[in-house]
Amino acid sequence: MTVELYRDLAWLVKAPDDFAQQCKQALEAPDGPGKTLRALANHRLDINDLTRLAKLVGKARKDGLSLAPLAPFRLGIVSNSTANILTKPLIATALRHGIDLEIVETDFGQVLQEVLSPDSAVYQGKPDAILIAVDYHGLQLNEGPAGAEAAEAAVAASLAWFASIRQAIRANSNAICIFQTVPRPVEPLFGNSDLALAGTQRAAIDAINRGLAAAVRGTTDLLFDVAALAEIVGLAAWHDATLWNIAKLAFAPEFQPLYADHVCRIIAALRGKSRRCLILDLDNTLWGGVIGDDGLDGIVIGQGDATGEAYLSVQKMALALRERGVVLAVSSKNTDDVARGPFRQHPDMLIKENHIAVFQANWNDKATNIKAIAEELSLGLDAMVFLDDNPVERGLVRRILPQVAVPELPDDPAYYARTLAAAGYFEATGFSDEDRQRADFYQNNARRVLLQQQAGDVDSYLESLGMTITFAPFDDIGRARITQLINKSNQYNLTTRRYTEAEVQDAQRDPQVFSLQVRLADIYNDNGMISVIICRPPKDGKGEDWIVDTWLMSCRVLNRKVEIAVLMEILAEAKARGVKRIVGVYKPTDRNGMVADHYAKLNFAELARHDDGSTEWVLDVEAAETVAVPMTVRRAAAVEA
């Protein structure tokens, strides 16, 4: 089961028998092929199937068809091995993750040549990210035993080589660097002593991988841990010596779907498409048995029993995800008080009621409950993962709510947690204190709803929250979090423009740009940074307008008049700088419909409508009404590193 789980992407449902026929009809979808292609890609596909889908993407582009709502992304690849064989698997796999991927191909083995030349193909392609795909064949390592000094020198030289690649990319592009870790070769030189002796390839490669990890830590560059992936499936299976000798393939072709899926997870995370909420079934998912039939004493959970420990592993995984900010919810066909019984009374339950942000236990179908959970959390359905042992329930949710991720589960519950982890729904590009607290933010939102009910009216409710909003320009300290918000915010985002940290820094330092990072605290917790604003003068530099380039906000602070407070701050600064008009743009996507009337609600007048569905809105700065907001306003200075 173990190797097959990863090699076959067994968390995905098998492709239908008429997959080829559905592919033939995909480009004829009346609303465009984007959604249809994504649905087709969301199956367990082999290389032939992935190639078929990639060719459809190519034909759609050639025919001028829009792939909306897929998010465009351009990936450059530089490698010491034959990487162009990955182009079609990557393009097809990206569909599964909501990405319209273009690959900027480069020549085999031309790593330094590509990154050092400003006119190289990789830069001409203007990629959003560049994957540096180098394996141990591309490093100058000692093949035989070396002394400690020689071994250290070899490691230092390899890390310096990677650093020079990064420096060259920084000089010629705003692309994010994605560095692969290096899988070690299969063959040991000293057997079990390989890791202990400094002069071996294994010891050197482990040191290089640690150095790569340290180099990207705290930056916007990323790590693709191919070394871990190769070890999971087995180094002997990963490295195909014959194919390296014949075609310079860095790994066995059977793992191309797995490799492509991991690359595309990283890209999706960069575009804010990682999942944020895990919805748990209860019976035979968190415990063995049916609580309504077997009672508290009859369900199987806990140490000392193989089945009970299997379910404990699911709970441990769920709690670990919660610790890193994933919100937990429950959807169970059950009577509410019966479903809550184990959480309250069973001594072996690890998950408690206070870990659950939304608890839906009733006799509604699971799809209805999941929609209710998404609404209560103010999250999109595409932020949800649904874990259920029942294939009927899984099939229902997939059919009715295709945006929700629903992993296939094996018969043995011992592999439930591993399957959930292997699927990679919660891929992260970084981890901050605010990420750690996200689950608590949603938990406290439920408390705020209760407070609102007690307060009786919205104004009293908002006053009772004791909110403090803090405005500050972009600065060095906040830049990483600002970049993260820009790239992962999809719903309350007027333009969904994406920027690298280098581009955010450019905005920070441009005196013509007005930038805001906005924080909000209340009596329950500090919500951290919840909004980002960028206003620019028109591209021609003329006129007295400000164009709202970026306006985004975290959905967890909806309906708290934050957007009004932000507008008041924009207007105050606009008056101080002599700006006469604020021009806002709304560019619709499949996920930001909730802000379609954002500017209308703020009393902007419609200025223009465009063929792509976008609208422009305008507000006269002098004529704009000053509105009081139910919060204390603080202004902070920028903090330079």
VOGU-3710 file (C-alpha; in Angstrom, 3 decimals, decimal comma):
1> mtvelyrdla> 0,000/0,000/0,000  2,740/2,466/0,947  4,566/2,967/-2,378  1,343/2,668/-4,365  -0,258/5,410/-2,259  2,317/7,920/-3,476  3,181/6,552/-6,916  -0,468/6,253/-7,968  -1,736/9,354/-6,125  -4,241/7,042/-4,464
11> wlvkapddfa> -6,044/9,879/-2,650  -7,549/10,805/-6,019  -10,566/9,020/-7,423  -9,948/6,754/-10,429  -10,567/8,219/-13,858  -13,939/7,301/-15,414  -14,090/4,699/-18,161  -15,048/7,364/-20,691  -12,194/9,697/-19,721  -10,870/9,870/-23,282
21> qqckqaleap> -14,319/10,714/-24,621  -14,793/13,442/-22,010  -11,461/14,908/-23,043  -12,636/15,135/-26,646  -15,617/17,225/-25,541  -13,767/19,377/-22,980  -13,047/22,323/-25,283  -16,717/22,569/-26,234  -17,934/23,554/-22,751  -20,314/26,537/-23,149
31> dgpgktlral> -18,670/28,528/-20,331  -15,154/27,749/-21,516  -12,921/24,721/-20,920  -11,241/25,864/-17,688  -13,586/24,222/-15,168  -14,026/21,100/-17,297  -10,279/20,578/-17,675  -9,782/21,024/-13,935  -12,471/18,451/-13,203  -10,835/15,982/-15,585
41> anhrldindl> -7,432/16,565/-13,996  -8,840/15,825/-10,543  -8,524/12,069/-11,137  -5,831/9,457/-10,725  -4,061/9,839/-14,078  -1,099/8,136/-15,699  1,415/9,745/-18,048  -0,747/9,090/-21,119  -3,767/10,745/-19,509  -1,693/13,732/-18,390
51> trlaklvgka> -0,255/14,096/-21,875  -3,751/14,055/-23,355  -4,850/16,859/-21,026  -1,727/18,925/-21,695  -2,378/18,724/-25,433  -5,914/19,995/-24,820  -4,489/22,966/-22,944  -2,195/23,654/-25,888  -5,074/23,469/-28,337  -7,211/25,766/-26,175
61> rkdglslapl> -4,441/28,356/-26,180  -3,905/27,993/-29,925  -7,637/28,490/-30,512  -7,692/31,557/-28,271  -9,961/29,988/-25,667  -9,946/31,397/-22,157  -8,947/28,999/-19,382  -10,606/31,115/-16,699  -11,108/30,692/-13,793  -7,695/29,005/-13,695
71> apfrlgivsn> -4,952/31,293/-12,371  -2,103/31,875/-14,861  1,445/31,045/-13,782  4,729/30,836/-15,683  7,400/28,444/-14,418  10,963/28,382/-15,657  13,039/25,239/-15,133  16,825/25,016/-15,140  18,289/21,564/-14,629  21,326/19,350/-15,102
81> staniltkpl> 19,001/16,545/-16,243  16,460/16,136/-19,039  13,613/18,230/-17,630  11,540/18,938/-20,749  9,967/15,500/-20,359  8,145/16,995/-17,362  6,471/19,792/-19,313  3,245/17,985/-20,199  2,769/16,279/-16,793  3,272/19,630/-15,085
91> iatalrhgid> 0,833/21,514/-17,325  -1,852/18,860/-16,883  -1,310/18,443/-13,143  -1,512/22,195/-12,602  -5,119/22,083/-13,794  -5,965/19,965/-10,742  -4,678/22,749/-8,537  -6,524/25,537/-10,328  -3,482/26,772/-12,257  -3,090/27,583/-15,954
101> leivetdfgq> 0,600/26,722/-16,142  3,058/27,686/-18,845  6,533/26,163/-18,783  9,558/28,164/-19,887  11,824/25,426/-21,212  15,610/25,629/-21,267  18,361/23,426/-22,661  19,594/20,355/-20,848  22,513/20,926/-18,487  22,687/24,699/-19,021
111> vlqevlspds> 22,030/25,803/-15,434  24,666/28,502/-14,981  24,520/29,597/-18,604  20,775/30,202/-18,321  20,819/32,143/-15,065  23,940/34,218/-15,765  22,854/35,548/-19,161  20,276/38,383/-19,006  19,142/37,388/-22,511  18,616/33,693/-21,753
121> avyqgkpdai> 15,411/31,852/-22,561  14,423/31,576/-18,925  14,404/35,365/-18,480  12,847/36,050/-21,865  9,927/33,913/-20,732  9,291/36,246/-17,749  8,541/33,447/-15,277  6,802/33,943/-11,944  9,126/31,328/-10,436  12,194/29,382/-11,499
131> liavdyhglq> 12,676/25,770/-10,425  16,340/24,890/-9,908  16,144/21,127/-10,483  19,622/19,801/-9,783  20,422/16,288/-8,585  23,682/14,863/-7,254  25,047/14,270/-10,775  25,196/18,048/-11,183  27,280/18,670/-8,065  31,057/18,466/-7,747
141> lnegpagaea> 31,222/15,935/-4,938  33,971/13,522/-4,025  33,148/10,045/-5,250  35,657/8,411/-2,939  36,411/9,042/0,734  37,763/12,492/1,513  39,224/14,119/4,582  37,149/16,416/6,745  38,599/19,588/5,211  38,065/18,396/1,641
151> aeaavaasla> 34,536/17,304/2,485  33,698/20,682/4,016  35,181/22,436/0,997  33,028/20,369/-1,379  29,868/21,226/0,567  30,800/24,897/0,747  31,504/24,975/-2,998  28,105/23,432/-3,794  26,249/25,876/-1,539  28,196/28,774/-3,049
161> wfasirqair> 27,195/27,518/-6,504  23,515/27,541/-5,494  23,975/30,999/-3,969  25,429/32,292/-7,235  22,386/30,952/-9,089  20,108/32,748/-6,679  22,111/35,972/-6,949  21,976/35,872/-10,743  18,220/35,308/-10,766  17,767/38,183/-8,316
171> ansnaicifq> 19,781/40,448/-10,621  17,808/39,579/-13,741  14,284/38,754/-12,599  11,654/39,121/-9,881  10,964/35,395/-10,115  10,806/33,334/-6,940  13,486/30,638/-6,726  12,332/27,108/-5,929  15,363/25,043/-4,932  15,154/21,269/-5,003
181> tvprpveplf> 16,853/19,326/-2,270  19,161/16,617/-3,561  18,214/12,921/-3,285  21,261/10,929/-2,301  22,431/8,029/-4,481  21,416/4,494/-3,612  24,872/2,970/-3,378  26,692/3,478/-0,035  30,477/3,622/0,071  30,981/2,581/3,690
191> gnsdlalagt> 27,658/0,847/4,272  26,137/1,783/7,622  28,913/4,279/8,346  28,160/6,491/5,339  26,331/9,150/7,332  28,907/9,177/10,132  31,930/9,778/7,919  32,438/13,314/6,643  33,975/12,335/3,328  31,054/10,356/1,906
201> qraaidainr> 28,531/11,545/-0,655  25,662/10,852/1,714  27,135/13,042/4,458  27,911/15,792/1,930  24,430/15,697/0,376  22,752/15,834/3,778  24,859/18,899/4,624  23,988/20,538/1,294  20,275/19,955/1,854  20,454/21,491/5,314
211> glaaavrgtt> 22,324/24,432/3,820  19,678/24,928/1,130  16,946/24,868/3,762  18,784/27,455/5,844  19,335/29,664/2,786  15,634/29,964/1,913  14,429/30,285/5,513  13,006/33,739/6,115  12,992/34,642/2,408  10,371/34,417/-0,317
221> dllfdvaala> 12,346/31,673/-2,041  11,091/28,148/-1,491  12,277/24,599/-1,004  10,990/21,569/-2,897  12,073/18,630/-0,774  12,684/16,078/-3,497  15,111/14,251/-1,212  12,281/13,477/1,206  10,021/12,453/-1,670  12,626/10,020/-3,004
231> eivglaawhd> 13,124/8,508/0,434  9,366/8,065/0,929  9,021/5,946/-2,206  12,474/4,383/-1,871  15,763/5,527/-3,323  16,239/2,286/-5,250  12,908/2,827/-7,010  13,449/6,566/-7,511  16,847/6,313/-9,216  16,733/4,443/-12,517
241> atlwniakla> 20,393/3,924/-13,436  19,623/2,728/-16,954  17,500/5,766/-17,828  20,096/8,126/-16,414  22,731/6,575/-18,639  20,485/6,563/-21,712  18,492/9,782/-21,375  19,795/11,661/-18,295  16,459/11,289/-16,499  16,909/12,234/-12,851
251> fapefqplya> 14,248/9,792/-11,609  12,085/6,921/-12,797  9,215/7,971/-15,128  6,621/6,190/-12,962  7,049/8,984/-10,410  6,419/11,839/-12,830  2,780/12,292/-11,708  3,923/12,455/-8,077  6,750/14,884/-8,834  4,433/17,096/-10,895
261> dhvcriiaal> 1,809/17,100/-8,152  4,325/18,315/-5,582  5,601/21,095/-7,853  2,053/22,217/-8,539  1,164/22,185/-4,837  3,904/24,748/-4,279  2,673/26,881/-7,181  -0,922/26,651/-5,938  0,188/27,695/-2,458  1,966/30,696/-3,992
271> rgksrrclil> -1,344/31,625/-5,594  -3,255/31,280/-2,324  -4,969/28,032/-3,235  -4,006/25,897/-0,234  -6,928/24,540/1,771  -7,724/26,070/5,157  -10,392/23,920/6,762  -10,594/20,191/7,536  -14,157/18,903/7,931  -14,333/15,622/9,808
281> dldntlwggv> -16,903/12,881/9,733  -17,209/11,096/13,094  -18,372/7,460/13,000  -15,611/5,208/11,615  -13,494/8,275/10,849  -12,548/9,684/14,271  -13,480/6,487/16,102  -14,441/2,939/15,229  -18,129/2,154/15,380  -21,350/4,162/15,355
291> igddgldgiv> -21,905/6,252/18,456  -25,693/6,251/18,047  -25,831/2,430/17,972  -22,795/1,329/19,968  -22,900/3,966/22,686  -19,962/5,582/24,434  -18,606/2,256/25,709  -18,942/0,558/22,335  -16,919/2,825/20,079  -13,286/1,846/19,441
301> igqgdatgea> -10,630/4,397/20,230  -7,496/4,563/22,332  -4,198/2,908/23,104  -3,805/-0,841/23,415  -6,021/-1,693/20,445  -4,740/-1,658/16,858  -7,993/-0,249/15,481  -8,324/2,264/18,310  -4,792/3,508/17,710  -5,515/3,893/14,006
311> ylsvqkmala> -8,289/6,369/14,811  -6,070/8,124/17,337  -3,592/8,746/14,502  -6,343/10,587/12,581  -7,056/12,737/15,614  -3,357/13,450/16,139  -3,038/14,518/12,501  -6,087/16,779/12,782  -4,763/18,433/15,935  -1,324/18,895/14,393
321> lrergvvlav> -2,957/20,626/11,422  -4,915/22,820/13,803  -1,668/23,802/15,524  -0,419/25,153/12,204  -3,624/27,113/11,613  -5,979/24,728/9,793  -9,559/25,140/11,013  -11,369/22,007/12,188  -15,094/21,419/11,686  -17,464/18,470/12,047
331> sskntddvar> -20,142/17,203/9,680  -21,981/14,156/10,983  -25,335/12,547/10,365  -26,328/12,267/13,975  -28,252/13,811/16,827  -26,236/16,751/18,100  -25,960/15,766/21,765  -25,144/12,144/20,865  -22,403/13,250/18,445  -20,866/15,525/21,083
341> gpfrqhpdml> -20,832/12,769/23,711  -17,368/11,321/22,933  -15,846/14,814/22,808  -17,200/15,535/26,269  -16,982/12,184/28,014  -14,687/9,647/26,364  -11,328/9,638/28,188  -9,334/8,625/25,074  -10,624/11,376/22,795  -7,792/13,729/21,862
351> ikenhiavfq> -9,977/16,200/19,973  -12,247/18,192/22,258  -15,216/20,416/21,519  -13,135/23,544/21,908  -10,945/22,411/18,998  -13,933/22,486/16,627  -14,857/25,809/15,032  -18,215/24,631/13,615  -20,049/21,492/14,739  -22,756/20,323/12,319
361> anwndkatni> -24,461/17,166/13,617  -27,928/16,670/12,144  -29,738/14,604/9,544  -29,035/16,864/6,582  -26,936/15,548/3,714  -23,216/16,226/4,019  -23,138/18,663/1,106  -25,718/20,886/2,803  -23,756/20,809/6,040  -20,486/21,649/4,310
371> kaiaeelslg> -22,066/24,673/2,635  -23,329/25,815/6,045  -19,853/25,386/7,540  -18,268/27,429/4,732  -20,798/30,215/5,228  -20,343/30,318/8,988  -16,567/30,502/8,624  -16,724/33,008/5,748  -14,519/30,684/3,706  -14,988/29,505/0,142
381> ldamvflddn> -15,838/25,910/-0,625  -12,455/25,596/-2,311  -10,867/26,076/1,125  -12,498/22,878/2,414  -11,224/19,310/2,764  -13,771/16,651/3,734  -12,582/13,449/5,417  -15,150/10,633/5,477  -14,787/6,861/5,472  -18,047/6,370/3,573
391> pverglvrri> -17,572/6,205/-0,236  -21,232/7,113/-0,798  -20,864/10,333/1,172  -17,584/11,100/-0,581  -19,194/10,617/-3,980  -22,152/12,831/-3,059  -19,954/15,717/-1,966  -17,723/15,393/-5,042  -20,750/15,550/-7,317  -22,619/18,394/-5,594
401> lpqvavpelp> -19,622/20,412/-4,354  -16,741/19,788/-6,790  -14,788/22,658/-5,233  -14,350/20,657/-2,011  -11,344/18,323/-1,782  -12,444/14,807/-0,859  -9,618/12,277/-0,503  -10,226/8,630/-1,282  -9,542/6,529/1,809  -8,276/2,940/1,961
411> ddpayyartl> -10,108/0,161/3,781  -7,592/0,130/6,629  -8,028/3,141/8,974  -4,346/2,858/9,914  -3,644/4,638/6,594  -6,247/7,406/6,902  -3,837/9,925/8,441  -1,059/9,028/6,018  -3,378/9,408/3,035  -4,543/12,824/4,240
421> aaagyfeatg> -0,959/13,963/4,686  0,151/12,512/1,338  -2,544/14,468/-0,522  -0,843/17,749/0,409  -3,995/19,853/0,617  -2,488/22,196/3,191  0,813/22,984/1,444  2,460/26,045/3,008  4,997/28,500/1,614  5,798/29,801/5,092
431> fsdedrqrad> 4,623/29,750/8,678  4,095/32,740/10,936  2,626/33,385/14,352  -0,515/34,619/12,616  -0,773/31,326/10,738  -0,476/29,487/14,047  -3,348/31,495/15,493  -5,685/31,221/12,514  -7,768/28,374/13,933  -8,321/30,398/17,102
441> fyqnnarrvl> -9,369/33,389/15,001  -12,200/31,368/13,505  -13,035/29,898/16,892  -13,406/33,386/18,301  -15,583/34,422/15,377  -18,160/31,938/16,656  -18,028/33,704/20,023  -18,535/37,042/18,292  -21,651/35,692/16,589  -23,024/34,784/20,015
451> lqqqagdvds> -22,151/38,253/21,317  -23,938/39,824/18,363  -27,071/37,844/19,158  -26,905/39,027/22,762  -26,236/42,635/21,805  -29,375/42,778/19,707  -28,180/45,145/16,965  -25,089/45,471/14,800  -23,897/48,830/16,124  -24,079/47,711/19,751
461> yleslgmtit> -22,332/44,504/18,816  -19,455/46,280/17,059  -19,045/48,740/19,924  -18,887/45,860/22,404  -15,925/44,322/20,552  -13,591/47,107/21,678  -11,793/47,127/18,329  -8,523/48,932/17,621  -7,455/49,354/14,002  -3,828/50,212/13,243
471> fapfddigra> -2,621/51,728/9,966  0,997/51,740/8,854  2,801/52,032/5,521  4,598/49,002/4,124  7,848/48,340/5,970  10,655/45,808/6,217  9,173/44,035/9,224  5,760/43,476/7,668  6,864/42,835/4,093  6,857/39,025/4,215
481> ritqlinksn> 3,339/38,942/5,707  2,148/41,573/3,204  3,443/39,426/0,344  1,780/36,346/1,816  -1,596/38,109/2,063  -1,337/39,464/-1,478  -0,674/36,005/-2,872  -3,181/33,972/-0,888  -6,193/36,322/-0,571  -8,823/35,424/-3,136
491> qynlttrryt> -12,307/36,234/-1,884  -12,132/39,772/-0,487  -9,686/40,917/-3,147  -10,744/43,484/-5,728  -8,082/42,788/-8,369  -6,264/39,599/-7,177  -2,972/40,976/-8,470  0,000/38,950/-7,231  3,363/40,386/-6,242  6,683/38,940/-5,177
501> eaevqdaqrd> 8,413/40,274/-2,074  10,817/42,194/-4,315  7,863/43,923/-6,010  6,303/44,705/-2,625  9,626/46,252/-1,630  9,547/48,365/-4,805  6,102/49,659/-3,841  7,314/50,305/-0,301  10,184/52,481/-1,544  8,319/54,333/-4,310
511> pqvfslqvrl> 7,341/57,797/-3,015  4,510/57,970/-5,581  2,840/54,864/-4,141  0,555/54,962/-1,121  0,638/51,701/0,802  -1,156/50,487/3,905  -0,841/47,450/6,098  -3,830/47,219/8,402  -4,082/45,388/11,729  -7,116/44,806/13,927
521> adiyndngmi> -7,406/43,792/17,569  -10,484/43,318/19,771  -11,395/42,028/23,211  -10,944/38,418/22,077  -7,621/38,491/20,289  -5,212/40,362/18,060  -6,249/39,453/14,514  -2,880/40,575/13,161  -2,574/41,981/9,655  -5,991/41,819/8,010
531> sviicrppkd> -5,843/44,187/5,038  -3,395/45,486/2,416  -3,824/48,569/0,221  -1,746/49,854/-2,703  -2,687/53,092/-4,491  -0,707/54,380/-7,482  -0,859/57,367/-9,812  -1,939/56,622/-13,397  0,686/54,905/-15,569  1,201/58,050/-17,628
541> gkgedwivdt> 2,034/59,929/-14,422  -0,470/62,641/-15,295  -3,615/63,773/-13,600  -4,574/63,988/-9,941  -5,990/60,499/-9,552  -5,051/57,544/-7,425  -5,663/54,102/-8,890  -6,459/51,474/-6,253  -4,083/48,798/-7,486  -4,713/46,390/-4,592
551> wlmscrvlnr> -7,428/46,273/-1,949  -7,766/43,035/-0,049  -9,016/41,991/3,360  -9,187/38,843/5,447  -12,660/37,329/5,443  -12,459/36,655/9,164  -13,157/40,358/9,860  -16,141/40,717/7,559  -19,087/42,901/8,583  -17,061/44,918/11,079
561> kveiavlmei> -16,858/48,163/9,036  -13,135/47,726/8,470  -13,498/48,689/4,812  -15,069/52,016/5,848  -12,189/52,742/8,226  -9,721/51,904/5,454  -11,479/54,224/3,012  -11,401/57,057/5,566  -7,636/56,555/5,897  -7,167/56,549/2,094
571> laeakargvk> -9,201/59,748/1,780  -7,266/61,505/4,544  -3,938/60,720/2,871  -5,309/61,608/-0,586  -6,348/65,061/0,660  -2,917/65,569/2,221  -1,226/64,748/-1,105  -3,561/66,812/-3,268  -5,216/63,821/-4,938  -8,632/64,741/-6,375
581> rivgvykptd> -10,142/61,361/-7,291  -9,869/57,765/-6,124  -10,370/55,270/-8,974  -11,136/51,704/-7,929  -11,122/48,645/-10,175  -13,024/45,418/-9,662  -11,774/42,446/-11,718  -14,109/39,472/-11,282  -12,778/35,968/-10,687  -14,512/32,741/-9,757
591> rngmvadhya> -13,798/33,476/-6,076  -14,218/37,207/-5,450  -17,884/37,679/-6,278  -18,500/38,761/-2,691  -16,854/42,144/-3,441  -18,605/42,838/-6,729  -20,498/45,724/-5,072  -17,636/46,815/-2,791  -17,186/50,227/-4,364  -20,918/50,808/-4,803
601> klnfaelarh> -21,406/50,258/-1,063  -18,695/52,844/-0,386  -20,528/55,419/-2,552  -18,182/55,279/-5,532  -19,827/56,113/-8,875  -19,487/53,668/-11,753  -17,014/55,020/-14,289  -16,660/52,300/-16,950  -17,387/48,671/-17,786  -15,032/46,561/-19,865
611> ddgstewvld> -15,388/43,502/-22,076  -13,490/41,321/-19,602  -16,179/41,970/-16,985  -14,110/44,413/-14,951  -15,562/47,713/-13,778  -14,028/51,037/-12,790  -15,432/53,207/-10,023  -14,604/56,767/-8,987  -14,935/58,812/-5,796  -14,426/62,556/-5,552
621> veaaetvavp> -12,073/63,124/-2,631  -13,407/66,541/-1,582  -17,051/65,553/-1,884  -16,677/62,232/-0,040  -18,533/62,016/3,247  -16,603/61,448/6,473  -18,039/58,452/8,312  -17,438/57,520/11,961  -16,303/53,963/12,635  -16,888/51,869/15,801
631> mtvrraaave> -13,217/51,399/16,611  -10,160/53,204/17,907  -7,835/54,305/15,112  -4,057/54,156/15,586  -1,350/55,147/13,151  2,092/53,587/13,319  5,328/54,512/11,605  7,147/52,184/9,233  9,713/49,894/10,805  12,921/49,495/8,835
641> a> 15,094/46,418/9,324
//
